[in-house]
């Protein structure tokens, strides 16, 4: 659904948190981890093909954040 995840070698782990009634998404790249949550209602709409806006809105900034960490790390060395 989001080819940029694979293109930028970002891993995705999804778990469900019963206490929050939401999915927890962890985007990983190397040792870096960025997390967000997805309300159950939004996840249901996404899986039903209705809309999947929230995850799409999160993916791009997360990838940009990973890229900026790489650039900053190289500049600091």
mmJSON file of the N, C-alpha and C atoms, coordinates in Angstrom:
{"data_MODEL":{"atom_site":{
"group_PDB":["ATOM","ATOM","ATOM","ATOM","ATOM","ATOM","ATOM","ATOM","ATOM","ATOM","ATOM","ATOM","ATOM","ATOM","ATOM","ATOM","ATOM","ATOM","ATOM","ATOM","ATOM","ATOM","ATOM","ATOM","ATOM","ATOM","ATOM","ATOM","ATOM","ATOM","ATOM","ATOM","ATOM","ATOM","ATOM","ATOM","ATOM","ATOM","ATOM","ATOM","ATOM","ATOM","ATOM","ATOM","ATOM","ATOM","ATOM","ATOM","ATOM","ATOM","ATOM","ATOM","ATOM","ATOM","ATOM","ATOM","ATOM","ATOM","ATOM","ATOM","ATOM","ATOM","ATOM","ATOM","ATOM","ATOM","ATOM","ATOM","ATOM","ATOM","ATOM","ATOM","ATOM","ATOM","ATOM","ATOM","ATOM","ATOM","ATOM","ATOM","ATOM","ATOM","ATOM","ATOM","ATOM","ATOM","ATOM","ATOM","ATOM","ATOM","ATOM","ATOM","ATOM","ATOM","ATOM","ATOM","ATOM","ATOM","ATOM","ATOM","ATOM","ATOM","ATOM","ATOM","ATOM","ATOM","ATOM","ATOM","ATOM","ATOM","ATOM","ATOM","ATOM","ATOM","ATOM","ATOM","ATOM","ATOM","ATOM","ATOM","ATOM","ATOM","ATOM","ATOM","ATOM","ATOM","ATOM","ATOM","ATOM","ATOM","ATOM","ATOM","ATOM","ATOM","ATOM","ATOM","ATOM","ATOM","ATOM","ATOM","ATOM","ATOM","ATOM","ATOM","ATOM","ATOM","ATOM","ATOM","ATOM","ATOM","ATOM","ATOM","ATOM","ATOM","ATOM","ATOM","ATOM","ATOM","ATOM","ATOM","ATOM","ATOM","ATOM","ATOM","ATOM","ATOM","ATOM","ATOM","ATOM","ATOM","ATOM","ATOM","ATOM","ATOM","ATOM","ATOM","ATOM","ATOM","ATOM","ATOM","ATOM","ATOM","ATOM","ATOM","ATOM","ATOM","ATOM","ATOM","ATOM","ATOM","ATOM","ATOM","ATOM","ATOM","ATOM","ATOM","ATOM","ATOM","ATOM","ATOM","ATOM","ATOM","ATOM","ATOM","ATOM","ATOM","ATOM","ATOM","ATOM","ATOM","ATOM","ATOM","ATOM","ATOM","ATOM","ATOM","ATOM","ATOM","ATOM","ATOM","ATOM","ATOM","ATOM","ATOM","ATOM","ATOM","ATOM","ATOM","ATOM","ATOM","ATOM"],
"id":[1,2,3,4,5,6,7,8,9,10,11,12,13,14,15,16,17,18,19,20,21,22,23,24,25,26,27,28,29,30,31,32,33,34,35,36,37,38,39,40,41,42,43,44,45,46,47,48,49,50,51,52,53,54,55,56,57,58,59,60,61,62,63,64,65,66,67,68,69,70,71,72,73,74,75,76,77,78,79,80,81,82,83,84,85,86,87,88,89,90,91,92,93,94,95,96,97,98,99,100,101,102,103,104,105,106,107,108,109,110,111,112,113,114,115,116,117,118,119,120,121,122,123,124,125,126,127,128,129,130,131,132,133,134,135,136,137,138,139,140,141,142,143,144,145,146,147,148,149,150,151,152,153,154,155,156,157,158,159,160,161,162,163,164,165,166,167,168,169,170,171,172,173,174,175,176,177,178,179,180,181,182,183,184,185,186,187,188,189,190,191,192,193,194,195,196,197,198,199,200,201,202,203,204,205,206,207,208,209,210,211,212,213,214,215,216,217,218,219,220,221,222,223,224,225,226,227,228,229,230,231],
"type_symbol":["N","C","C","N","C","C","N","C","C","N","C","C","N","C","C","N","C","C","N","C","C","N","C","C","N","C","C","N","C","C","N","C","C","N","C","C","N","C","C","N","C","C","N","C","C","N","C","C","N","C","C","N","C","C","N","C","C","N","C","C","N","C","C","N","C","C","N","C","C","N","C","C","N","C","C","N","C","C","N","C","C","N","C","C","N","C","C","N","C","C","N","C","C","N","C","C","N","C","C","N","C","C","N","C","C","N","C","C","N","C","C","N","C","C","N","C","C","N","C","C","N","C","C","N","C","C","N","C","C","N","C","C","N","C","C","N","C","C","N","C","C","N","C","C","N","C","C","N","C","C","N","C","C","N","C","C","N","C","C","N","C","C","N","C","C","N","C","C","N","C","C","N","C","C","N","C","C","N","C","C","N","C","C","N","C","C","N","C","C","N","C","C","N","C","C","N","C","C","N","C","C","N","C","C","N","C","C","N","C","C","N","C","C","N","C","C","N","C","C","N","C","C","N","C","C","N","C","C","N","C","C"],
"label_atom_id":["N","CA","C","N","CA","C","N","CA","C","N","CA","C","N","CA","C","N","CA","C","N","CA","C","N","CA","C","N","CA","C","N","CA","C","N","CA","C","N","CA","C","N","CA","C","N","CA","C","N","CA","C","N","CA","C","N","CA","C","N","CA","C","N","CA","C","N","CA","C","N","CA","C","N","CA","C","N","CA","C","N","CA","C","N","CA","C","N","CA","C","N","CA","C","N","CA","C","N","CA","C","N","CA","C","N","CA","C","N","CA","C","N","CA","C","N","CA","C","N","CA","C","N","CA","C","N","CA","C","N","CA","C","N","CA","C","N","CA","C","N","CA","C","N","CA","C","N","CA","C","N","CA","C","N","CA","C","N","CA","C","N","CA","C","N","CA","C","N","CA","C","N","CA","C","N","CA","C","N","CA","C","N","CA","C","N","CA","C","N","CA","C","N","CA","C","N","CA","C","N","CA","C","N","CA","C","N","CA","C","N","CA","C","N","CA","C","N","CA","C","N","CA","C","N","CA","C","N","CA","C","N","CA","C","N","CA","C","N","CA","C","N","CA","C","N","CA","C","N","CA","C","N","CA","C","N","CA","C","N","CA","C","N","CA","C","N","CA","C"],
"label_alt_id":[null,null,null,null,null,null,null,null,null,null,null,null,null,null,null,null,null,null,null,null,null,null,null,null,null,null,null,null,null,null,null,null,null,null,null,null,null,null,null,null,null,null,null,null,null,null,null,null,null,null,null,null,null,null,null,null,null,null,null,null,null,null,null,null,null,null,null,null,null,null,null,null,null,null,null,null,null,null,null,null,null,null,null,null,null,null,null,null,null,null,null,null,null,null,null,null,null,null,null,null,null,null,null,null,null,null,null,null,null,null,null,null,null,null,null,null,null,null,null,null,null,null,null,null,null,null,null,null,null,null,null,null,null,null,null,null,null,null,null,null,null,null,null,null,null,null,null,null,null,null,null,null,null,null,null,null,null,null,null,null,null,null,null,null,null,null,null,null,null,null,null,null,null,null,null,null,null,null,null,null,null,null,null,null,null,null,null,null,null,null,null,null,null,null,null,null,null,null,null,null,null,null,null,null,null,null,null,null,null,null,null,null,null,null,null,null,null,null,null,null,null,null,null,null,null,null,null,null,null,null,null],
"label_comp_id":["UNK","UNK","UNK","UNK","UNK","UNK","UNK","UNK","UNK","UNK","UNK","UNK","UNK","UNK","UNK","UNK","UNK","UNK","UNK","UNK","UNK","UNK","UNK","UNK","UNK","UNK","UNK","UNK","UNK","UNK","UNK","UNK","UNK","UNK","UNK","UNK","UNK","UNK","UNK","UNK","UNK","UNK","UNK","UNK","UNK","UNK","UNK","UNK","UNK","UNK","UNK","UNK","UNK","UNK","UNK","UNK","UNK","UNK","UNK","UNK","UNK","UNK","UNK","UNK","UNK","UNK","UNK","UNK","UNK","UNK","UNK","UNK","UNK","UNK","UNK","UNK","UNK","UNK","UNK","UNK","UNK","UNK","UNK","UNK","UNK","UNK","UNK","UNK","UNK","UNK","UNK","UNK","UNK","UNK","UNK","UNK","UNK","UNK","UNK","UNK","UNK","UNK","UNK","UNK","UNK","UNK","UNK","UNK","UNK","UNK","UNK","UNK","UNK","UNK","UNK","UNK","UNK","UNK","UNK","UNK","UNK","UNK","UNK","UNK","UNK","UNK","UNK","UNK","UNK","UNK","UNK","UNK","UNK","UNK","UNK","UNK","UNK","UNK","UNK","UNK","UNK","UNK","UNK","UNK","UNK","UNK","UNK","UNK","UNK","UNK","UNK","UNK","UNK","UNK","UNK","UNK","UNK","UNK","UNK","UNK","UNK","UNK","UNK","UNK","UNK","UNK","UNK","UNK","UNK","UNK","UNK","UNK","UNK","UNK","UNK","UNK","UNK","UNK","UNK","UNK","UNK","UNK","UNK","UNK","UNK","UNK","UNK","UNK","UNK","UNK","UNK","UNK","UNK","UNK","UNK","UNK","UNK","UNK","UNK","UNK","UNK","UNK","UNK","UNK","UNK","UNK","UNK","UNK","UNK","UNK","UNK","UNK","UNK","UNK","UNK","UNK","UNK","UNK","UNK","UNK","UNK","UNK","UNK","UNK","UNK","UNK","UNK","UNK","UNK","UNK","UNK"],
"label_asym_id":["A","A","A","A","A","A","A","A","A","A","A","A","A","A","A","A","A","A","A","A","A","A","A","A","A","A","A","A","A","A","A","A","A","A","A","A","A","A","A","A","A","A","A","A","A","A","A","A","A","A","A","A","A","A","A","A","A","A","A","A","A","A","A","A","A","A","A","A","A","A","A","A","A","A","A","A","A","A","A","A","A","A","A","A","A","A","A","A","A","A","A","A","A","A","A","A","A","A","A","A","A","A","A","A","A","A","A","A","A","A","A","A","A","A","A","A","A","A","A","A","A","A","A","A","A","A","A","A","A","A","A","A","A","A","A","A","A","A","A","A","A","A","A","A","A","A","A","A","A","A","A","A","A","A","A","A","A","A","A","A","A","A","A","A","A","A","A","A","A","A","A","A","A","A","A","A","A","A","A","A","A","A","A","A","A","A","A","A","A","A","A","A","A","A","A","A","A","A","A","A","A","A","A","A","A","A","A","A","A","A","A","A","A","A","A","A","A","A","A","A","A","A","A","A","A","A","A","A","A","A","A"],
"label_entity_id":["1","1","1","1","1","1","1","1","1","1","1","1","1","1","1","1","1","1","1","1","1","1","1","1","1","1","1","1","1","1","1","1","1","1","1","1","1","1","1","1","1","1","1","1","1","1","1","1","1","1","1","1","1","1","1","1","1","1","1","1","1","1","1","1","1","1","1","1","1","1","1","1","1","1","1","1","1","1","1","1","1","1","1","1","1","1","1","1","1","1","1","1","1","1","1","1","1","1","1","1","1","1","1","1","1","1","1","1","1","1","1","1","1","1","1","1","1","1","1","1","1","1","1","1","1","1","1","1","1","1","1","1","1","1","1","1","1","1","1","1","1","1","1","1","1","1","1","1","1","1","1","1","1","1","1","1","1","1","1","1","1","1","1","1","1","1","1","1","1","1","1","1","1","1","1","1","1","1","1","1","1","1","1","1","1","1","1","1","1","1","1","1","1","1","1","1","1","1","1","1","1","1","1","1","1","1","1","1","1","1","1","1","1","1","1","1","1","1","1","1","1","1","1","1","1","1","1","1","1","1","1"],
"label_seq_id":[1,1,1,2,2,2,3,3,3,4,4,4,5,5,5,6,6,6,7,7,7,8,8,8,9,9,9,10,10,10,11,11,11,12,12,12,13,13,13,14,14,14,15,15,15,16,16,16,17,17,17,18,18,18,19,19,19,20,20,20,21,21,21,22,22,22,23,23,23,24,24,24,25,25,25,26,26,26,27,27,27,28,28,28,29,29,29,30,30,30,31,31,31,32,32,32,33,33,33,34,34,34,35,35,35,36,36,36,37,37,37,38,38,38,39,39,39,40,40,40,41,41,41,42,42,42,43,43,43,44,44,44,45,45,45,46,46,46,47,47,47,48,48,48,49,49,49,50,50,50,51,51,51,52,52,52,53,53,53,54,54,54,55,55,55,56,56,56,57,57,57,58,58,58,59,59,59,60,60,60,61,61,61,62,62,62,63,63,63,64,64,64,65,65,65,66,66,66,67,67,67,68,68,68,69,69,69,70,70,70,71,71,71,72,72,72,73,73,73,74,74,74,75,75,75,76,76,76,77,77,77],
"pdbx_PDB_ins_code":[null,null,null,null,null,null,null,null,null,null,null,null,null,null,null,null,null,null,null,null,null,null,null,null,null,null,null,null,null,null,null,null,null,null,null,null,null,null,null,null,null,null,null,null,null,null,null,null,null,null,null,null,null,null,null,null,null,null,null,null,null,null,null,null,null,null,null,null,null,null,null,null,null,null,null,null,null,null,null,null,null,null,null,null,null,null,null,null,null,null,null,null,null,null,null,null,null,null,null,null,null,null,null,null,null,null,null,null,null,null,null,null,null,null,null,null,null,null,null,null,null,null,null,null,null,null,null,null,null,null,null,null,null,null,null,null,null,null,null,null,null,null,null,null,null,null,null,null,null,null,null,null,null,null,null,null,null,null,null,null,null,null,null,null,null,null,null,null,null,null,null,null,null,null,null,null,null,null,null,null,null,null,null,null,null,null,null,null,null,null,null,null,null,null,null,null,null,null,null,null,null,null,null,null,null,null,null,null,null,null,null,null,null,null,null,null,null,null,null,null,null,null,null,null,null,null,null,null,null,null,null],
"Cartn_x":[0.82,0.0,0.866,2.003,2.909,4.3,4.59,5.871,7.087,6.926,8.066,8.604,7.775,8.244,9.323,9.055,10.046,11.231,10.963,12.03,13.054,12.603,13.496,13.895,13.656,13.996,13.529,12.263,11.65,10.825,11.039,10.247,9.012,7.959,6.719,6.257,5.96,5.423,4.093,3.076,1.749,1.27,0.838,0.24,-1.056,-1.938,-3.188,-3.128,-3.492,-3.517,-4.967,-5.368,-6.752,-7.155,-6.244,-6.581,-6.876,-6.246,-6.466,-7.449,-7.793,-8.652,-8.103,-6.787,-6.102,-4.92,-4.512,-3.328,-2.118,-1.029,0.222,1.133,1.597,2.479,3.873,4.847,6.24,6.985,7.502,8.318,9.769,10.541,11.927,12.869,14.035,15.106,16.41,17.144,18.338,17.932,18.557,18.228,17.172,16.719,15.74,14.323,13.468,12.07,11.203,10.195,9.196,7.835,7.022,5.742,4.571,3.433,2.172,1.066,-0.141,-1.261,-2.334,-3.142,-4.223,-5.497,-6.449,-7.712,-8.356,-9.04,-9.651,-10.595,-11.377,-12.31,-11.559,-10.457,-9.662,-9.046,-8.581,-8.006,-9.069,-10.272,-11.362,-11.683,-11.726,-11.986,-10.851,-9.646,-8.489,-8.562,-8.831,-8.879,-10.084,-11.131,-12.319,-12.2,-11.076,-10.876,-11.642,-12.18,-12.938,-11.982,-11.046,-10.015,-8.891,-7.716,-6.56,-5.676,-6.289,-5.615,-4.608,-4.985,-4.141,-2.753,-2.684,-1.375,-0.566,-1.195,-0.506,0.068,-0.667,-0.207,1.008,1.082,2.187,3.436,3.263,4.4,5.422,4.991,5.921,6.765,6.167,7.004,7.945,7.505,8.375,9.593,9.384,10.507,11.439,10.862,11.681,12.495,11.889,12.591,13.759,13.551,14.641,15.773,15.422,16.436,17.205,16.509,17.175,18.111,17.748,18.633,19.926,19.821,21.012,21.898,21.294,22.053,22.708,21.965,22.514,23.661,23.496,24.552,25.816,25.66,26.843,27.502,26.709,27.268,27.985,27.489,28.069,29.364,29.567,30.75,32.02],
"Cartn_y":[-1.198,0.0,1.266,1.209,2.354,1.897,1.954,1.446,2.173,3.393,4.126,3.462,2.694,1.981,0.987,0.203,-0.776,-0.081,0.947,1.653,2.261,2.681,3.304,2.333,1.055,-0.016,0.274,0.62,0.862,-0.366,-0.885,-2.006,-1.497,-2.295,-1.912,-3.065,-2.759,-3.742,-3.199,-4.047,-3.622,-4.536,-3.923,-4.675,-3.983,-4.737,-4.147,-3.966,-2.781,-2.458,-2.442,-3.467,-3.567,-2.389,-1.929,-0.843,0.465,0.657,1.875,1.648,0.357,-0.008,0.591,0.45,1.028,0.144,0.285,-0.408,0.482,-0.115,0.608,0.237,1.224,1.012,1.487,0.628,0.985,0.897,2.015,2.081,2.025,1.103,0.947,1.022,1.538,1.575,1.57,0.469,0.31,0.258,1.079,1.133,2.18,2.933,3.988,3.44,3.904,3.486,4.725,4.839,5.9,5.219,5.66,5.0,5.958,5.372,6.101,5.107,5.583,4.665,4.933,3.933,4.006,3.538,4.433,4.081,2.912,2.062,0.876,1.237,2.286,2.718,3.05,3.781,4.147,2.908,1.966,0.73,-0.082,-0.14,-0.88,-0.279,1.047,1.699,1.427,1.434,1.175,-0.241,-1.204,-2.597,-2.88,-2.069,-2.248,-1.522,-0.828,-0.115,1.191,1.656,2.915,4.095,4.171,5.207,4.783,5.27,4.931,6.167,7.256,8.551,8.67,8.254,8.497,7.889,6.63,5.985,6.695,7.051,7.755,9.084,9.774,11.054,10.838,9.722,9.437,8.932,8.15,7.491,8.493,9.486,10.436,11.189,11.763,12.441,11.49,10.253,9.303,8.992,8.756,8.477,9.68,10.873,12.088,12.195,11.851,11.899,10.925,9.703,8.738,9.287,9.877,10.422,11.561,12.427,13.537,13.035,11.955,11.383,10.9,10.306,9.824,11.005,12.055,13.23,13.888,14.057,14.68,13.846,12.526,11.652,11.787,11.908,12.063,13.411,14.465,15.79,15.888,15.177,15.271,14.468,13.511,12.65,13.369],
"Cartn_z":[0.0,0.0,0.0,0.684,0.749,0.308,-0.983,-1.491,-0.931,-0.473,0.076,1.346,2.033,3.223,2.815,1.807,1.346,0.689,-0.108,-0.828,0.135,1.297,2.277,3.394,3.161,4.113,5.534,5.645,6.94,7.302,8.494,8.982,9.687,9.675,10.337,11.222,12.474,13.399,13.911,13.904,14.33,15.445,16.549,17.644,18.048,18.686,19.145,20.652,21.111,22.531,22.992,23.748,24.213,25.088,25.928,26.85,26.116,24.945,24.159,23.019,22.778,21.654,20.358,20.208,19.049,18.661,17.413,16.922,17.148,17.598,17.765,16.606,15.883,14.743,15.112,14.904,15.152,13.828,13.374,12.158,12.603,12.043,12.456,11.257,11.547,10.551,11.334,11.217,12.035,13.496,14.314,15.74,16.07,15.076,15.309,15.226,16.133,16.155,16.318,15.477,15.6,15.714,16.663,16.895,16.755,16.44,16.388,16.69,16.795,17.005,15.961,15.737,14.758,15.446,15.565,16.21,15.467,16.212,15.624,14.472,14.65,13.597,12.307,12.429,11.255,10.608,11.439,10.901,10.165,10.723,10.065,8.705,8.611,7.328,6.344,6.839,5.987,5.419,6.27,5.837,4.938,5.054,4.221,2.885,2.688,1.431,1.35,2.466,2.463,2.374,3.298,3.267,4.195,3.917,4.741,4.843,5.208,5.211,6.345,7.531,8.697,8.548,8.134,7.985,6.911,5.811,4.738,5.192,6.052,6.576,7.48,8.176,9.086,8.371,7.315,6.655,6.136,5.407,4.793,5.826,6.881,7.876,8.611,8.846,9.519,8.666,7.387,6.501,6.44,6.362,6.344,7.634,8.76,10.032,10.043,9.529,9.447,8.576,7.439,6.53,7.191,7.922,8.599,9.692,10.343,11.368,10.723,9.549,8.831,8.45,7.879,7.466,8.668,9.753,10.955,11.51,11.528,12.021,11.209,9.883,9.027,9.215,9.426,9.618,10.962,11.953,13.296,13.412,12.526,12.651,12.265],
"occupancy":[1.0,1.0,1.0,1.0,1.0,1.0,1.0,1.0,1.0,1.0,1.0,1.0,1.0,1.0,1.0,1.0,1.0,1.0,1.0,1.0,1.0,1.0,1.0,1.0,1.0,1.0,1.0,1.0,1.0,1.0,1.0,1.0,1.0,1.0,1.0,1.0,1.0,1.0,1.0,1.0,1.0,1.0,1.0,1.0,1.0,1.0,1.0,1.0,1.0,1.0,1.0,1.0,1.0,1.0,1.0,1.0,1.0,1.0,1.0,1.0,1.0,1.0,1.0,1.0,1.0,1.0,1.0,1.0,1.0,1.0,1.0,1.0,1.0,1.0,1.0,1.0,1.0,1.0,1.0,1.0,1.0,1.0,1.0,1.0,1.0,1.0,1.0,1.0,1.0,1.0,1.0,1.0,1.0,1.0,1.0,1.0,1.0,1.0,1.0,1.0,1.0,1.0,1.0,1.0,1.0,1.0,1.0,1.0,1.0,1.0,1.0,1.0,1.0,1.0,1.0,1.0,1.0,1.0,1.0,1.0,1.0,1.0,1.0,1.0,1.0,1.0,1.0,1.0,1.0,1.0,1.0,1.0,1.0,1.0,1.0,1.0,1.0,1.0,1.0,1.0,1.0,1.0,1.0,1.0,1.0,1.0,1.0,1.0,1.0,1.0,1.0,1.0,1.0,1.0,1.0,1.0,1.0,1.0,1.0,1.0,1.0,1.0,1.0,1.0,1.0,1.0,1.0,1.0,1.0,1.0,1.0,1.0,1.0,1.0,1.0,1.0,1.0,1.0,1.0,1.0,1.0,1.0,1.0,1.0,1.0,1.0,1.0,1.0,1.0,1.0,1.0,1.0,1.0,1.0,1.0,1.0,1.0,1.0,1.0,1.0,1.0,1.0,1.0,1.0,1.0,1.0,1.0,1.0,1.0,1.0,1.0,1.0,1.0,1.0,1.0,1.0,1.0,1.0,1.0,1.0,1.0,1.0,1.0,1.0,1.0,1.0,1.0,1.0,1.0,1.0,1.0],
"B_iso_or_equiv":[0.0,0.0,0.0,0.0,0.0,0.0,0.0,0.0,0.0,0.0,0.0,0.0,0.0,0.0,0.0,0.0,0.0,0.0,0.0,0.0,0.0,0.0,0.0,0.0,0.0,0.0,0.0,0.0,0.0,0.0,0.0,0.0,0.0,0.0,0.0,0.0,0.0,0.0,0.0,0.0,0.0,0.0,0.0,0.0,0.0,0.0,0.0,0.0,0.0,0.0,0.0,0.0,0.0,0.0,0.0,0.0,0.0,0.0,0.0,0.0,0.0,0.0,0.0,0.0,0.0,0.0,0.0,0.0,0.0,0.0,0.0,0.0,0.0,0.0,0.0,0.0,0.0,0.0,0.0,0.0,0.0,0.0,0.0,0.0,0.0,0.0,0.0,0.0,0.0,0.0,0.0,0.0,0.0,0.0,0.0,0.0,0.0,0.0,0.0,0.0,0.0,0.0,0.0,0.0,0.0,0.0,0.0,0.0,0.0,0.0,0.0,0.0,0.0,0.0,0.0,0.0,0.0,0.0,0.0,0.0,0.0,0.0,0.0,0.0,0.0,0.0,0.0,0.0,0.0,0.0,0.0,0.0,0.0,0.0,0.0,0.0,0.0,0.0,0.0,0.0,0.0,0.0,0.0,0.0,0.0,0.0,0.0,0.0,0.0,0.0,0.0,0.0,0.0,0.0,0.0,0.0,0.0,0.0,0.0,0.0,0.0,0.0,0.0,0.0,0.0,0.0,0.0,0.0,0.0,0.0,0.0,0.0,0.0,0.0,0.0,0.0,0.0,0.0,0.0,0.0,0.0,0.0,0.0,0.0,0.0,0.0,0.0,0.0,0.0,0.0,0.0,0.0,0.0,0.0,0.0,0.0,0.0,0.0,0.0,0.0,0.0,0.0,0.0,0.0,0.0,0.0,0.0,0.0,0.0,0.0,0.0,0.0,0.0,0.0,0.0,0.0,0.0,0.0,0.0,0.0,0.0,0.0,0.0,0.0,0.0,0.0,0.0,0.0,0.0,0.0,0.0],
"pdbx_formal_charge":[null,null,null,null,null,null,null,null,null,null,null,null,null,null,null,null,null,null,null,null,null,null,null,null,null,null,null,null,null,null,null,null,null,null,null,null,null,null,null,null,null,null,null,null,null,null,null,null,null,null,null,null,null,null,null,null,null,null,null,null,null,null,null,null,null,null,null,null,null,null,null,null,null,null,null,null,null,null,null,null,null,null,null,null,null,null,null,null,null,null,null,null,null,null,null,null,null,null,null,null,null,null,null,null,null,null,null,null,null,null,null,null,null,null,null,null,null,null,null,null,null,null,null,null,null,null,null,null,null,null,null,null,null,null,null,null,null,null,null,null,null,null,null,null,null,null,null,null,null,null,null,null,null,null,null,null,null,null,null,null,null,null,null,null,null,null,null,null,null,null,null,null,null,null,null,null,null,null,null,null,null,null,null,null,null,null,null,null,null,null,null,null,null,null,null,null,null,null,null,null,null,null,null,null,null,null,null,null,null,null,null,null,null,null,null,null,null,null,null,null,null,null,null,null,null,null,null,null,null,null,null],
"auth_seq_id":[1,1,1,2,2,2,3,3,3,4,4,4,5,5,5,6,6,6,7,7,7,8,8,8,9,9,9,10,10,10,11,11,11,12,12,12,13,13,13,14,14,14,15,15,15,16,16,16,17,17,17,18,18,18,19,19,19,20,20,20,21,21,21,22,22,22,23,23,23,24,24,24,25,25,25,26,26,26,27,27,27,28,28,28,29,29,29,30,30,30,31,31,31,32,32,32,33,33,33,34,34,34,35,35,35,36,36,36,37,37,37,38,38,38,39,39,39,40,40,40,41,41,41,42,42,42,43,43,43,44,44,44,45,45,45,46,46,46,47,47,47,48,48,48,49,49,49,50,50,50,51,51,51,52,52,52,53,53,53,54,54,54,55,55,55,56,56,56,57,57,57,58,58,58,59,59,59,60,60,60,61,61,61,62,62,62,63,63,63,64,64,64,65,65,65,66,66,66,67,67,67,68,68,68,69,69,69,70,70,70,71,71,71,72,72,72,73,73,73,74,74,74,75,75,75,76,76,76,77,77,77],
"auth_comp_id":["UNK","UNK","UNK","UNK","UNK","UNK","UNK","UNK","UNK","UNK","UNK","UNK","UNK","UNK","UNK","UNK","UNK","UNK","UNK","UNK","UNK","UNK","UNK","UNK","UNK","UNK","UNK","UNK","UNK","UNK","UNK","UNK","UNK","UNK","UNK","UNK","UNK","UNK","UNK","UNK","UNK","UNK","UNK","UNK","UNK","UNK","UNK","UNK","UNK","UNK","UNK","UNK","UNK","UNK","UNK","UNK","UNK","UNK","UNK","UNK","UNK","UNK","UNK","UNK","UNK","UNK","UNK","UNK","UNK","UNK","UNK","UNK","UNK","UNK","UNK","UNK","UNK","UNK","UNK","UNK","UNK","UNK","UNK","UNK","UNK","UNK","UNK","UNK","UNK","UNK","UNK","UNK","UNK","UNK","UNK","UNK","UNK","UNK","UNK","UNK","UNK","UNK","UNK","UNK","UNK","UNK","UNK","UNK","UNK","UNK","UNK","UNK","UNK","UNK","UNK","UNK","UNK","UNK","UNK","UNK","UNK","UNK","UNK","UNK","UNK","UNK","UNK","UNK","UNK","UNK","UNK","UNK","UNK","UNK","UNK","UNK","UNK","UNK","UNK","UNK","UNK","UNK","UNK","UNK","UNK","UNK","UNK","UNK","UNK","UNK","UNK","UNK","UNK","UNK","UNK","UNK","UNK","UNK","UNK","UNK","UNK","UNK","UNK","UNK","UNK","UNK","UNK","UNK","UNK","UNK","UNK","UNK","UNK","UNK","UNK","UNK","UNK","UNK","UNK","UNK","UNK","UNK","UNK","UNK","UNK","UNK","UNK","UNK","UNK","UNK","UNK","UNK","UNK","UNK","UNK","UNK","UNK","UNK","UNK","UNK","UNK","UNK","UNK","UNK","UNK","UNK","UNK","UNK","UNK","UNK","UNK","UNK","UNK","UNK","UNK","UNK","UNK","UNK","UNK","UNK","UNK","UNK","UNK","UNK","UNK","UNK","UNK","UNK","UNK","UNK","UNK"],
"auth_asym_id":["A","A","A","A","A","A","A","A","A","A","A","A","A","A","A","A","A","A","A","A","A","A","A","A","A","A","A","A","A","A","A","A","A","A","A","A","A","A","A","A","A","A","A","A","A","A","A","A","A","A","A","A","A","A","A","A","A","A","A","A","A","A","A","A","A","A","A","A","A","A","A","A","A","A","A","A","A","A","A","A","A","A","A","A","A","A","A","A","A","A","A","A","A","A","A","A","A","A","A","A","A","A","A","A","A","A","A","A","A","A","A","A","A","A","A","A","A","A","A","A","A","A","A","A","A","A","A","A","A","A","A","A","A","A","A","A","A","A","A","A","A","A","A","A","A","A","A","A","A","A","A","A","A","A","A","A","A","A","A","A","A","A","A","A","A","A","A","A","A","A","A","A","A","A","A","A","A","A","A","A","A","A","A","A","A","A","A","A","A","A","A","A","A","A","A","A","A","A","A","A","A","A","A","A","A","A","A","A","A","A","A","A","A","A","A","A","A","A","A","A","A","A","A","A","A","A","A","A","A","A","A"],
"auth_atom_id":["N","CA","C","N","CA","C","N","CA","C","N","CA","C","N","CA","C","N","CA","C","N","CA","C","N","CA","C","N","CA","C","N","CA","C","N","CA","C","N","CA","C","N","CA","C","N","CA","C","N","CA","C","N","CA","C","N","CA","C","N","CA","C","N","CA","C","N","CA","C","N","CA","C","N","CA","C","N","CA","C","N","CA","C","N","CA","C","N","CA","C","N","CA","C","N","CA","C","N","CA","C","N","CA","C","N","CA","C","N","CA","C","N","CA","C","N","CA","C","N","CA","C","N","CA","C","N","CA","C","N","CA","C","N","CA","C","N","CA","C","N","CA","C","N","CA","C","N","CA","C","N","CA","C","N","CA","C","N","CA","C","N","CA","C","N","CA","C","N","CA","C","N","CA","C","N","CA","C","N","CA","C","N","CA","C","N","CA","C","N","CA","C","N","CA","C","N","CA","C","N","CA","C","N","CA","C","N","CA","C","N","CA","C","N","CA","C","N","CA","C","N","CA","C","N","CA","C","N","CA","C","N","CA","C","N","CA","C","N","CA","C","N","CA","C","N","CA","C","N","CA","C","N","CA","C","N","CA","C","N","CA","C","N","CA","C","N","CA","C"],
"pdbx_PDB_model_num":[1,1,1,1,1,1,1,1,1,1,1,1,1,1,1,1,1,1,1,1,1,1,1,1,1,1,1,1,1,1,1,1,1,1,1,1,1,1,1,1,1,1,1,1,1,1,1,1,1,1,1,1,1,1,1,1,1,1,1,1,1,1,1,1,1,1,1,1,1,1,1,1,1,1,1,1,1,1,1,1,1,1,1,1,1,1,1,1,1,1,1,1,1,1,1,1,1,1,1,1,1,1,1,1,1,1,1,1,1,1,1,1,1,1,1,1,1,1,1,1,1,1,1,1,1,1,1,1,1,1,1,1,1,1,1,1,1,1,1,1,1,1,1,1,1,1,1,1,1,1,1,1,1,1,1,1,1,1,1,1,1,1,1,1,1,1,1,1,1,1,1,1,1,1,1,1,1,1,1,1,1,1,1,1,1,1,1,1,1,1,1,1,1,1,1,1,1,1,1,1,1,1,1,1,1,1,1,1,1,1,1,1,1,1,1,1,1,1,1,1,1,1,1,1,1,1,1,1,1,1,1]
}}}
